[in-house]
């Protein structure tokens, strides 16, 4: 999730073109998958394992909130106003943690779902979100670390 070329709509404090960029679309897809997974589990009337499904709810809601904040930061260009934080590294680490924890929560929720369709759907959306987070982590890694020249000049 890094700045893209400015469009005519991107003047001033807002970067509205970000939502249509590949990173912006990926961010919206992550938000939708996390929120859908959370709502599927939360609205289910039959829970087979309270602690496992509560863990799924906490993880998905936490990362939904965190990624919503990152998305809003990109729209309002707030990274440039706080230069003391290494934003690419921060996002990379957050994607890595999110992918790992959402994947674990989704696998546990799928194992403890007991065949209840709402819980299975929630865990499937969690796995989709984990895949999207992994994709964002890979894109972030390319920008954060990138390929660096390794040849020694003689």
C-alpha positions, 0 to 999 in steps of 0.5 A, spaced: 500 500 500 504 505 497 502 512 493 501 511 486 501 516 481 497 522 482 490 523 478 486 529 477 482 527 483 488 527 487 489 534 489 489 536 496 489 532 502 485 526 499 488 521 495 482 518 492 485 514 486 488 510 491 482 506 492 482 504 485 489 502 485 491 495 485 493 495 492 487 499 494 482 494 491 486 488 495 485 492 501 478 493 500 477 485 498 481 484 505 476 488 509 470 485 506 473 478 507 474 480 514 468 483 516 464 477 512 467 472 516 466 476 523 459 477 521 458 469 519 461 467 526 458 472 530 451 472 527 451 464 528 446 462 533 449 455 534 456 455 537 460 448 538 466 451 541 465 458 545 473 459 546 475 457 539 470 461 535 471 467 540 478 467 538 476 467 531 472 473 532 477 477 536 482 476 531 478 478 525 475 484 528 482 486 530 485 486 523 479 489 520 480 495 524 487 495 523 487 495 516 481 500 516 486 505 519 491 503 514 486 504 508 484 511 511 491 513 512 493 512 505 486 516 503 488 522 507 496 521 506 497 521 513 504 517 512 507 523 510 505 527 516 508 522 521 515 521 518 518 518 524 515 511 523 518 506 517 511 505 514 513 500 509 516 495 514 510 497 519 505 494 514 509 488 512 509 486 519 502 487 520 500 483 514 505 478 516 502 477 523 495 478 520 496 472 515 498 468 521 493 469 526 487 469 521 490 463 518 490 459 525 483 462 527 480 460 520 483 453 521 481 452 528 474 455 527 473 450 521 475 444 525 470 446 531 465 448 526 461 442 527 458 442 520 454 448 521 454 452 515 455 459 518 461 457 522 464 454 515 462 460 511 466 464 516 472 460 516 472 460 509 472 467 509 477 467 514 482 463 509 480 468 503 482 473 508 489 470 510 490 469 502 489 476 501 493 478 507 499 473 504 498 477 497 499 484 500 505 481 505 508 479 498 507 485 495 509 489 501 516 485 501 517 487 494 517 494 495 520 494 502 526 489 501 526 489 493 532 486 489 538 490 491 544 489 487 549 484 490 555 485 485 561 488 487 565 493 483 572 492 481 
